[in-house]
Amino acid sequence: MMNEAQIVEHARSFLRKNDFLGGYYPQLLLNEKESEIWSLFWFTTRMMDDIFDSKTTSKDVEKSDSLTDVLYNLTRTKPELKMAISIFTENSDGIFDFQSLAMLLASAKSEKKLFGKDRSNSMVAYFNLIDAKTKLPLQFYAELGRTSKDNPHFDLFLTWMARSVQLFDDLLDFYSDVEHGKNYITSEEMNFLQCETQQDLLFQINAMQSLRLAIFLHYSVDAYKLSSLFWKEPIGWFGRSILEACWSMIADSRAAPLPTGLLNNDYFLRHYVGLTSLPMDMLGTSEKTKYSIFNPVITHYIKSYKLFDFNQVEDLKDRLYKESYHAVIKSLPQSDISEDVETQFQKAIHLDARKWYDPNQNFGMNLFNWEELRNIGLNYFRGNRSQTQTVRKFTGRRNFHTRIIRI
């Protein structure tokens, strides 16, 4: 039986290997206690998803109706899952309760049934799933990072951020979802593409991709503007880096369904964020020590560098917004961003002029080598937080060229 420290270690290790971008990277931006709670929470969420997605899922779990029965059947053969749930619900200071856990369980349990390959759900049903599956964890993460719920734009930001991220993620995972018998292309999209079945979509991949990216851009621009209100907090750093990475992928014409078994979605997108797990994998120490080393390093990097110039997003829109797509785009809910938010956003963009962006890059990948990471980490431990101008050019396989410039 593992103790609390061991289960946190186990959770972090699991996320580093299985969900670096969605689980391991975010915990590196939080304070230590909150980082441990997030790691246990996301470990639990991923484990539940894996169990419900598994072809060997226990019939007892499938048939369970009440939260108590589901939890019992999920945890009876996985004591580490039961312990993780117990620790993060007891230590989250009321931010995350069993009612929230019930919503996550309900969405995980019903997702495959409601979004099976032979079903086509409306955009409303899809967004309802995102609100339970993606927005709720983002809210938990934001509150762990001490983001105030009193901000009048807090809920709207989480909604638009969750929808943007999931729209993009489900596009990249399209082939994998087909393999697992799931379909996240909505009935509105299917009708517009004149497809009746998921099999039909396989012959309309390029059109489906363009349409989904156009819808993503519709939401991500407003999500980004709202995120600027939170750029002094972990949720703002995380949100900004993910959206900029997605835009960079689109600019490179690489935002497309990924072939199964070739590149993992998490592995592919993390390079556009500029992150790699290699230094963590190579460092033969505990996850607690890795957190101590990389928390200041990753936080400094994400706060200091921009991955994509927002002013170029309009060019991406022009590329994707064919005249015929406007009917679909106009039918989507608008974010209703106030003039006050627009003003604050323009100020934030003006003040946050630091960026790295090379329009000639052919893969948005930046890598510090291990020696650089070690030295930066040691400097932080010694209390030396001054950073000199860094200009690094990396050339490797497949002619990767990336320039990182801090101004």
C-alpha angles and dihedrals in degrees: 000000000000122000123225095271091049095050090051089050090049093048094050092047091050092051094047090056100036110025111016099158100041100036116012100041095050092053090057089064095055132079113267101262093044090045090058092048092049091048092053092045096050092042087056092047093050092046091052091049091049092049094050092044093050117106088219095055110151115258087226090062093044092052097042112115107175124066090238093055093045092050092046094050093043096050105034092086095031109054091172089063092051091049093048092052091049094050100046095044092049095045103041093087093238093305091116121031138171091270088061090046089052090055091051092048092048092050093046093047097047099036098086092043096047096039100040122147093260093052130078115195128196123256088252092057090045092051091047088056091049091051090057099034104038111011094054094056090045090054091049090050092048093051092046086055089054096252109161117240088206091080103107090221096049097098094041091051092051091047095051093040093051093048093047095049094045095046089055096040093051090051092055091045095048097113092043090051090050088054091050094046097252131128123195097169105111128232090248090057093043092051092047090052090043092237122145100183139027087250089061089055090061087068092047099048097130094048092045090049093051093047094048091048090050090053090046091053090049090060102030095060092057091041089054093050090051091046089062087072088064103040091120092061135065094252090055094048091047095046095047094049093049095048093046090049090052092051090048090054091051091049089053091049089239099115097107138116107291119230110248115254094015105082128359114234090231092048093049100046096042090066089058088054086052097245135128131181092212097100091048091047093050096045106093097208137100121288088245090060091045089054091051092052101040101035094079093037098052093039091053092047096049093046094047106043135057120210099202138017108247091210089069094058091085088060089054090051092052089053094052106030102087113182092251092056094063091082090061095041093049091052091061122096114266121231095227095217111191125233087248091062091047090053093049090046093053089050091049092049090049094049093042095061092139108111145141117218132146111188089201094059115117096197124027094227125137124177131184108203119238094259092056092048092048093050094047090049092050091050090055092049089052090052094249103133098164114121124202122212109285123207115169129168118196122197119181144129118351090016097284108186121182131162122200115195126176113199 
